Amino acid sequence: MVIEAKKGKIIPLDIEKIKGFISDKKYFYLFGFTVSYCSDINNVIGRLYYSSTGTTITDIQLNVKI
């Protein structure tokens, strides 16, 4: 699993990095996760990325109320 965690909002470049690692055959990453822990004062916002086919990357958003 490759993880991108930051205080600010997750930007498109962060997502592309995660998707790049998952789709690059030399790394063998099946999962990626982005987490923003200060962009929303009431929530930690995470998004899980995964590929079961090796080509299509699916994502699921997870919010944790603080």
PyMOL commands that set and color helices and strands:
alter all, ss='L'
color gray80, all
select helices_A, chain A and resi 12-23
alter helices_A, ss='H'
color red, helices_A
select strands_A, chain A and resi 2-6+31-40+43-50+58-65
alter strands_A, ss='S'
color yellow, strands_A
deselect
rebuild
show_as cartoon
